[in-house]
């Protein structure tokens, strides 16, 4: 626990320093207020013509701008209240030690906007660096970087230049403390803390600085001021323009370097700086002679099997024996991906100095909104301090409202899916009768059958509905989460993540789950079909199975989402920024300064990264959950990610304000979601292969029912179709025209009309069902066994990273020990010399007293 006397001395020293700081802050406040009034009322003392528009410094050219606040004079009723809030807020900022410089609206490009430039001096930086536990370098690392990796000669062209990827040497680091400043490698105080750390510190102060007492409650935080439009924006300043490098005395323009090496589409290949079918269906002598039963009542006619020849060929591209091995491979690949992601995450933790980072430093802090809205206080049993809390009786109604709203909207998604099914059922009959009656469409029927046409239009309409529902739910879920008043940032993000993921999971995947596991499974048989709401007959699958329709659904939804997302991410900020700059550039003779340029950019927002994670996780679901039906999904995802990486890089470096730096130990709850989807994907792919594809029935026929030795699959199509007597059709379902044939065929394993148990399932049906269930059990056990074995074999942290961590911890302890030991020796040396002097003085006094006597 330490020496109590030492603790008391430290506390006394802090109280003395605090009193001195208060006197300094009062002086600084007085000077700053005089400076502000001088800036507003008098002509500026500097010449704007001589100031670079890319300057990131105060007018003295020395103090760096760390953050910028902006506001516009309000002429409404609340103008006086907002002005009072701003005045008190800025006074409190000065009391914390921050330095402010105000740009009058007359100096701005639009002539309306005030800019408050904020600089964090050295004393503020060292104080809050200690509070936030920021790690800083204490010695250059003696651990050599890995020079050669496996396949380095092949992967060489994909790597970035060393001076771009590693512009600075690596260091051993320790949490900064102002009492050990001489331990750290401080060559220049102005450049010791990187801009990301300076931004974190200033934003930390801004988010906790009070601005007044209203309604008996203490109000604080820049977020509340932004929400009340007291300030219009708060953002850290970019270090330069993205299209040209920096010029002295400005620091290195990292924004330009990122734009050149990350946002360029010509660098798409570079790493990121973060481091057996039977032909019987198409045969006119076989498939052309098989008469199939109508696919709808009254309006649909009998049809010949070879009319689905093209769809069957397309289906065979994905529905073949290799599908099984690909599904197993993807189940294993998902495990490898997640395990190697953990290793990559561990490597990034080490490279970004986050090994010992604790979420409590940032994510578990109380949200300012929670503190402001809670009127109750209770004792924290750990800190023994009074903290705000929300009684359970106050929060339960909001949780009920939240749960009810989420359930309602998920039900709405299911209702929309049912509406799509009704659309397909009703439109299919229309398409069928229209194509049959129009002679001009006879040539098109071989390509666009009623089934394919209905599937395409239904999938496109479903995608539009998905986008519309997404637009509304994103806003509703954010509002509900806010009303729950989460206590910490972590609780807020977890609650929002759960709502958004549940909704988007149902929204994007419900139609795919319907086609994969429900369509064509509960149809019944001719004469005894099942009906939806006793009106619409249930949909049937193509004779080749529902796999081709599931593939169509996936292609449209996945590709459409990716194209729409990339276009939106590129066009939306570009148009907004163009319009904002167009309105701002009203006085072309004025200097369009660095802070004004950044002010006119779009804000990334606190949830910007959340939506990027959500988009990636939904794409991960398309790639894993239904990959057995669409093996090209990983290729589409790869192409999309290559494009999106550059789009994101371009928009972040050119179209958005600089985001506030924040640390995180991992991707958090998203990692649990990825693991859950990986486990679910094994089951979904096994069921798709077993029940949606036609592979298991073909294998059962091949091994159990085929009578041809040379052509074992000959006769499979005829074997998979059952026979129905047209005379057994109810009058309200059979087409009115008389036909010269007496039977029709349908996809099922049932007894023929002349059997004593006619239309009941035959033995082959049970054999196929048993084979499907056996396949599911075997595939799941094999894949899960491989998953657990790989997860056990692959360590979470790479061996070289683990060795580096141990080496750095050892060296850090040694450096701190040597530092404290040398400091103790120096103190003892000083104290011993002072003691010797004291003894000599006392002896001299005694000697002098004796001599005088």
N, C-alpha and C positions, 0 to 999 in steps of 0.2 A: 504493500500500500504506500510505502515511501515514508520519509521522515516528516512528522507533523510540523516541526519547526521550519523546515524548508518550504513546506506547503504554505504555511502562514506568511513566510517572507515573499513567496511568489505572488500570493494574493494581494499583499500590501503593495508590492511593486506594480501590479496591474491596476490597483485603485489609484495609485499616484500617477501612473501613465494616463489613466482615463481622465483624471482631473486636468492634467496638462493638455490632453487632446481636446477636452471640452473648451478650454480657454482658446486654444488655437482655432477650433472650429467656429467659435463665436466671432473671432477676428476675421476668419475666412468668409463667414456668412456676411459680415458687414461689408467687407471688401467686394464680395461677389454681388451683393445687392446694389452697391454703388456702381459696379461695373455694368450690371444689367441695365440699370436706368440710363447709364451713360451711353450704352450701345443703342438703346432704343430712341433716346431723345437727341443725341448728338450725331454728327456726321462720323462715319467710321474713320478710325485713325490709320487704317491700312489702305493701300491702293489695290482694288480688286483686279485691275488690269494686269498687275504684276503677280497676282496669285495664280498658280496652276489650277486648272479645273479638276485635276486629279489629286489635289492635295488631300492628305488624310491627317493633317495636323491642325491644331489651333492656329490662330492668326500669328502667333509668335514663331511658328515653324518648328517648334521643339516638342510640344506636348501632343502625343498621338491621340486621335479620336477613337475611343473604344466603343461607343454606342451613340445613337442619335435618336432623339425624340422629336416629333413634329406635331404641330397643331395649327388650326386655322381659327381666326377670330370668329366667334359665334355671336350673332346679333339676336338670337332668340332669348326667351325668358331665362334660361338657365346659364346665360353667358357669365353672369357675375359669380354664380356658384362654381362654374368650371374654372374661372380665373382664380378664385380663392383656393380651390383644390390644387391647381398647378403651382401657385405661389408657395403653399405650405409643403407640397411634395418636393419642390426644388430646394426649399430651405432645409428640409430634412435630409435630402441627398447631400447637401453641402456639409451638414453636421456629421455625416458618416465619413467625410473626408474626400468625397468625389469633387472634382473641379468641373464647373459648367461654363460654357460660353454660348451666348444666345445670338443667333442670326436674325436680324429684324426682317419682317416680311418685305420691306422695300428692297432688300438685297436678293430676294428669291426670284426665281424665273417667272413664276406666275403672279408675283406681287401680293400674294394672300397668305403664304405659309411661313410660320415661324419654325426655326430649327434650333433645338437645344442640343449642343454637342457636349458629350461627357468624356472626361478623361479620368482614369484611375491612377493616382500617383503611387509612388513606390510603397509608402507606408500602408495604404489601403490594400495594395496587392499582396504584400507579405502577411498582413493580418488575416485576410480572408482566404489566402492560399492555405494557411494553417487550419482555418475553420473547415474548409472543404476537403482537406486532406489531399491536396494536389501533390503528386510526385514530381520531383525535379532532379536533374542530374547532379551526382556528387563525384563521379569519376568516369573517365572514358572506359568502355567495356573492353576487356582483353579476350572476350570470346569471339573467335573469328566467325564471320558469316559463312553459311554453307556455300562453297564455291561451285561445286558440281553436283547436280541432281541426276537421278536416273532419266535416261532419254534426253539429256540436256542438249545434245547435238540436234535432236529433232525439234525440241521445244524452244530452241534458241530464238528463232524469228518471232515467236509469240511474246517474248519477254520485252519489257521496257528497258531503256538504257539505265545503267547503274546510277548515273548522276541524277536521273529523274526519279527512280524508285527509292533510292537511298541518298537524298541530298545532304544528309547530316550523319555524322558518326553515331554509333550506339553508345549509351551510357548506362552505368549502374545508377539507380535512382532510389530516393527515399522520400517519405512524406516531409513536405517543407515545414520548417519551424523557424520563426524569426530569431529565437535565442541561439540558433546554430547557423546563422547566415554564412559565416566564414567557411562552413563545411561544404557549401554548394559552389558549383562552378559559375560564379557571377563575374563575368568579364565586363558586361555592360548592363546596367540596371534597366535601361529602356528596352532592351531586346531579350532580357533573361526569360521573362514569361512570354510564351507564344501567344499569338492573337486569340487562339481558341480558349486558353486559360483566362486571358483578360476579359473576354466576352462572358465566360461563365461567371466570373466574379462579379462583374457589373450587373448582369442579369439577376444574379442571386440577391444583390442589394436592392435592385429595382422591384423585385417581386415581394420584398418584405418591408419596404419603406412605407410608413403611414402617410396619409394625406388629410386626415381630419377625423372628427367624431361626428357622426350623423345618426339620428334616431337612438342616441345613447350607446351606439356601438362604435368601436374603433375601426376605421376603414383603412386598408392598406393594400399595396400591390399594384404594379403597373397594369396587370391584366384587367383589374376592375376599372381603372381609368380608361383603358382602351375600350372596354365594353360600354362605358358611359359616354364615349366620344369626347372625353376631356382631352385626350391626346388622340391623334389620328393614326400614328404609327410609332413603333419602337423597334429598332433594328441595329445590329452591328454593321459596321461599315466594311464594304469590300476593300481589298488592298490594292485595287487598280482596275483598269479596263481589261476586258477579256480578249480584246483584239490587238493589244500591243504590250510589250514588256514595260516594267516600271522604269522610271528615271530618278536619279538622285535628287533629293535626299530620301526618297521613298524606299521602304524595304522591298525585298524580293516579291514580285507580283505572282503569288501562288495561284491566283485565279487564272492568269494567262497560261501558266504551266499546265494547269488542269484542263483548260480549254483546248490546248494544243495536243495533249497526250491522252485525254480521256473522252472529250466530247466530239472528236473528229470521227466521221463515219468511215473514213479511209483507214482508220485504225481498228476496224471491227474484229480483226483477228488477234489483236494484242490483248494481253492480260489487263485487268483493271488495276489502277494504282492504289490499291489498298492491300492493298496487296492482293389330193386325187379327186377330181370331180367327174362325175358321170356326165357324159355329153347327151344323155337321153332326153333331157329337158328341151334342148335345142334341136334335136333330130326331128324333122317333120314326119318321119315314119313312126316315131314313138310319142314324143311330146306333142306333135301336131295332131295326133289321133286321140289323145286323152282329153275328154270333156270334163271340165271342172264345174262344180256347183256354183251358183251365183254368190257373190260376195256381199250382197245386200238384198233386202226384200223388195219384190215387185219391180223396182226400177232397174236393177242389175240383171244382165242376161248371163247365160252360160258362156264359158270361155275356154279357149284351148291352152294347154299347159305351155306350149312353146312361145306364147306371147310374153312370158317373163324371162326369155332367154338372156337378154342383156343384163337384167338385174341379177340373174343367177351367176353370170360371168363376173360381174363386179363383186358379188358376195364371195366368190371363191378366192378373190385376191386376199381376203383377210380370214376366211373361214376354211382353214386347211389344217393339216396335222402340225405344221410348224407353229400354229397359234398356241398350242399347249406349251411347247418349249419356250416360246416367247413370254407367255404369262408367268411361267416359273422363273425365267430369267429376270423379269421385271420385279417379281417379288423379292428376289435376292438383291437386285440392283438397288431397290429402295433402302434395304438395310445397309448396303455398302455406302450409299449416298449419305445416309444419316450418320453412320459411324465416322466416315471421313469428314463430314461436316463438323462433328464434335472435335476432331483433330485440328481441322482448319480454324475452328473457333478458339481452341486452346492456343494455337500458334499466334493468332491475332491478339488474344489476351496478353500474351507475353510481349509481342512487338509493340502493342499500344499501352503497355504498362498498366494492365488492369488485373493482374494476377490476384492481388490482395484487395481489389476494389469491392466494397460492400454496398449493396443496394440501399442500405439504410441511409447512406450519405445523401441520396438524392430521391429515390423512389418512395421511401417510407417516411419522408417528411410530410407534415400536415399540409393539406392544400389550403391556400389563403381563403378560398371560398368556404371551406368547411369551418375555419376559424371565425370567419365573419358572420356566418349564419347560425352558429351555435351559441345559445345563450346560457347553457348549462356548463358547469365546471366540476371536475372531480380530480382526486389525487391520483397521480401516476405512481403505482407501487414501486417502480424501479427508480425513477428520478426524484420521487418525493416532491414533485411540483404539481401545481394545479394546471390542468389541461382541459381544453374544451372537449365535450363529448355530446353525442346525439343519443337521447334515450331511445330504447327499442320501440316504445309505443309510438314515437314520432316517425320512425323510419319504416315500420311495418306497412302503413298504407301506401307509401311510395313503392315498396317492393311488390305489393299486390298489383298496383297499377302497372308497374313495369312488366311483371309476368303476364298479366292479362293482355297488355298491348303487344308483347312479343308473340303470344299465342294467337292473338287476333290476326296479326299480319302474316304469320306462318300459315294460318288457316286460309287467309286470302290468297297466298301463293298456291296452296293446294286447290282452292276453288278455281283459280285461273288455269291450273293444269287440267282440271275436269272440264272447264270451258273449252280448252284446246281439244280435248278428246271429243266433246260434242261437236265441235267445229269439223274435225276430221271425219266423224261418222256421217254428219249431214252433208258435207261437201263431197265426200267420196261418191255417194250415189249420184250427185249432180254431174261430177266429172265423168263418171261411168256412162250415164245416159247421153251426155253431150258428145263425148268422143265416139260413141256408137252411132249416133244419129247424123253427125257431120261427116260427109264423105271426104272433105278436104283434110280431115285429120287421120285418115286411115294410115298414111305413111308415117305419121308422127307416133302412132300408138306403139310401134316397136321400140321407141326410145323413151317416150313419156307415157307410161301406163297410168291408169287412175291411181294405183298405189303410190307410184313415185311422185306424181304431181301433188297428191294430197300430202305426202310426207314433206316435200320441199316447201310448199306454201305454209303448212302447219309449223314447220321448224322456223321459218323466217318470222312468222307472226309471233311465235313463242319467244324468239329472241328480242323482238321489240317490246313485248310485255315485260320481259326480264329487266330491260334497261329502264323502263318507266317505274317499275316497282323499286328498283335500286335507288333511283333518284329520290323517291319519297322516304324510303326507310332509312337512308343514311342520315337524313335530318331528324327523323323521329327518334332513332336510337340515340343520337347525341343528346337530344333534349331530355329523353327519359333518364339517361345516365346522369345528367346534370341534376335532375330533380331528386335523384336518390341521395344526393349530397355525400359522395364517397369521401372517406376520411383522408386517404393518402393518394398520391399520384398513381401508385401501383394498383390500388383498388379501383381507381377510375379507369385505367387502361384495361384491367382485367375484365371489368363489367362491360365496357364498350366492346372489347374484343369478342366476348362470349355472344353478345347480341348480334353483332354484325356477322360473325362467322356462321352462327346458326341460321340466320336469315339467308345469307348468300349461299350457304350449302343447300338449303331447301330450294332457293330460287333458281340456281343454276343446274342442280343435279336432279330435281324431281322428275322432269320430263324424261331424262336419260334412264332413271331407275324404272319409270313406268314402261318404257319400250323394252328395256332389258329383262325385266322380271315379271311383268304383268300382262303386257300386250300379247294376245294370242294364246294365253295359258288357260283362260276360263271362258272359252268361246262356246263350248258345247258341240253340237253336231247338227247337220241339216235335219230340220223337222223339230229340233229341240234346242234352239240357240238360246243363249243368255242375253238379256237386254239391260241396258243402262237406263234407269228410271222407267223401265217398262216401255220405252219408246224407241231408243236407238240400239241396234244390234251391236254386240261387242266386235271390236276390230279383230281381223285375222291377220296372221303373218303371211308373207310371201311363201310359196312352196319351198323356196330355198332357205327359209327362216327369217327371223326378225333382225339378224345381224346387220344387214345392209342398211336398214332403216335407222338402227342405232348409230351406225357409222355416219350416216347423213346428218343426223341430229347433232352429233359431236362436232363434225366439221363446221357446220353453220354456227353453232353457239360458240365454240372455242375460237375459231378464226374471226368471227364477227366481233367477239369481245376484245380480242387482241388488236384488231384494226381500229375499232372504235376507241379503245383506251389510248393507243399511241397517237392517233389523230387529235383526240381531246387534249392529251398532255402537251402536245406541240402547239396546237392552234389556240387553245384557251388563254394561256398566259401571253402569247404573242399578240393577240388581238387586244387584250386588256391593256397591256403595256403600251401598244401603239396609240390607243385612244387616250390613255392617261398622259403620255408625252405630248400628244397633239394638243390637249387642253392646257398643259403646263407651259409649253413654249409660247407664251403670249408676248413676252418682251425679249425679242431676239438679241437685243443689245446687252442684256444682263448675262452674267457669268452663270453657266449651267454647271454648278459645282458638283463635287464627288458625292456629297450627301444628298443633293437633289436628284442626281441620277439614280442613286440607290432607292430613294424615297418613291420614285415613280415606277419602280419594279414591283412585281406581284409578290405578296408575302407567302412563304412556304407553309406557315401555320404549324401549330403544335401537333396536328394529326396528319401532316403530310407524309411522314414516314409510315404511319399506321396503315394508310391506304396502299402504300407500296407493298408492305408485308401482306396485306389482305389479298391483293391482286396476285402476288406470287403463290400464296397458299392455294387459292382457287385454281390457278394453273397447275399446281402440283397435283391437285385432285383429278383434273382431266387426264393428266399424264399417267396416273397410277390406278385410279378406280376403274376406268373403262378401257385400259390399254389393250386388252385382249380383243376388243371389237374394232379398235383403230390403232394399229401399230405405228402409224405415222404421226401420232400425237406427240411423241418426244421430239421428232424432227421439227414439227411446227413450233413447239415450245422453244427449241434451240434457236430457230430463226427469229422468233419474236424477241427472245432475250438479247440476241445480238443487236437487234434494232433498238430495243427499249433501253439498253445500257447507254447507248449514245444519245438517245432522246432525253433520258434523265440527266445525263451529264451536260448536254447542251442547255436544257432549261435551268438547271441549277447554277450554271456558270454565267448564263447570259440573261435569263428572264426572271429570276427570283432574287429577292434580297438574301443576304447572307444569313443562313439559319444560325440560331443560338447553339453553341456547342453544348453537348450533353454526353455523359458517360453511361454505359450499360455493361453489365457483366456478361450478358448473353442476349439471345433474341427472346428470352422470357417465355411467356405462355405459348407463343407460336411454335416453339420446339415441341411442346406436349401435343399440340394440334397435329403437327407433322407426323409424330409417332403414332397417334391415333388413326390418322388416315392411312398410314403405311400398313397397320394391322388390318384395317377394314378392306384395303385394296386386295389382300390375299383372298378374302371371302368373296368379294364382288367378282373378281376375275375367274375364280373357280366356278361360280354360279353362271357367269356369262358363257364360259366354254361348255358347261354341262347343259344348260337350259335354253340359252339364246342361240348358240351356234348349232350346226347340224353335224358336228363331228362325232359325238357319242353314238347317235343312231347309225351313222355310217360304219363305225367300228363294230357295233353289235351285229350289223348285217354281214360285214366282212368275215367276222370270225364264227358266227353262229348260224346264219341263214343263207349264205351264198352257196349256190350249187354249181357255179362255173369255176373250174380250176384255172383256166387260162385267163379269164376276165372276171375276177371275183366280184367286181362292183356292178356287173351287168345285171339289170333287173332291179336295182336298188330303188329307183324312182317309183316304179310300179308297186314295189313292196311297201313303200312309205305312204302310199295313198289308199284310203279305204273307199268302199263302194256304197252308194246310197241309191235307193229306188225312187225315181222321180214321183211315182204315184203316192209315195208316203209323205210328200210335202204338204203342209197345211195350205189351204186355198188362199190365205191372206199373205203368203210369202212367195209362192211360185210365180214366175213370169207368166203372163196371160197367153202368149203365143204357144201353139202346139209344136212339139218337136218330134223328129223321127228316131230319137234315141230314148231309151227307157231308164238309163242309169247315168249318174254323174259321180265324180271323184272329189274327195276332200282330204286334207292333210290330218291324219290321225291313225292310230292303230286300233281299229274296231272290227267286230265281226260283220260279215256281209249280210245282206237282207235275207238270204236263204238259210241262215244259221238259226238254230233254236233260240239262242240268246243274241238275237240280232242287235247290232249297234252298241253292244257292250264292249268294253275293252278286252282285247285278246291277250294271249300270253306274251306276245312280243312286246306289248306295251309295258308289262311289268318287268320284263328283262331289261328294256331300255331304261326304265326308271331306276332299277337296281344298279345298273351300270353308271348312271349319272350320279347317284348318291355315293357310290364307291369311289368314283373319280374325285368328287369334292373332298371326301375324307382323306384320300391318299394325297392329293395335291396340297391340301392345307397342312397336313402333318409334315410332308417333305419340306415345304417352303418354310414353315415355322421352325422346324428343326435346323434348317440351314441358317435362318435368321438368328436364332439364339446362339448357334455355334459361332457365326461370324461376329456377333456382338461381343461374345466372350473372348474371342481371339484378338480382336482389334482393340488396342488400348485407347482410352479417351484422350490421353495426352501423348503425343509422339515422344519417343525416347530422347531425341536430341533436345526438344523443348524442355522436358523434365530435367535434363542435366543442366541446361542453361538457367532454369529457375533456381535449382539448388545452388549453382555456382554464384548467381547474383545474390541470393539470400546470405550465403556465406561471406561474400565480399562486403555486402552492406553492413552486416554485423561487425565484421572486422574493422571497417572504416569508422563506424560509429564508436566502437570500443577504443580504437587508437585516438580518435578525436577527444573523447571524454578523458582518457588517461593523460594525454598531453595537457589538456586544460587543467586537470587536477594537479599535475606536477607543477604547472606554471603558477597556479594559485598557492600551492604549498610553498613554492620558492619565494613568492612575494610575501606571504604571511611570515615565513621564517626570517626573511631579511628585516621586515618591519618589527618582528619580535626582538631580533638582535639589536636593532636600533633603540628600541624601547628599553632594553636591559642596560645598554650603554648609557643612555640618558639618565636612568635611575641611579646607576652607579656614580655617574658624574655629580648628580645632585647630592648623593650621600657624601661623596668625597669633598665636595665644596662645603657642605654643612660642617663636616669635621674640621676642615681647615679654618673655617671662620671662627669656630669655637677656640 
